[in-house]
Amino acid sequence: MTGPSVEIADGSVEGWVFTFDSSDIPSTPPSVKPLFSKICGTTKAVPGLKRIALVVDFGSPLIAPKGEKVAKTITRCVVTAKDSLGIDLLAQELKLRTASSGFVCGLNGYPAKECGVEIATPKGLKK
């Protein structure tokens, strides 16, 4: 993931993962292999636009908010304006919920309400 305020180059993969640990940098890799050639291989280049492979992984059921079901991972090829930033790409393809600070809280309604809630490491994820 490059982040919501970074310009993404044509031919890149932009990945988002719902995770529970702010020290998880670099980020947890998505559950699918993010290959541009596999995601955008059949999408032809369009003059004046760029192609970005988008992967959104909604994370492990172990960290899902209480009462919520983890959404299916999204993989799609997005054709977008040359000057699109990460946030533009997301907004073009998904329903966004952000905090007043601009922090991305939810994608496509997941999680439904929480935003950056701290949780203890689930037993199933402890090493």
Beta strands, then each sheet from edge to edge (+ up, - down):
strand 1: 12-17
strand 2: 49-57
strand 3: 74-81
strand 4: 96-98
strand 5: 104-107
sheet 1: 1+ 2+ 3-
sheet 2: 4+ 5-
end
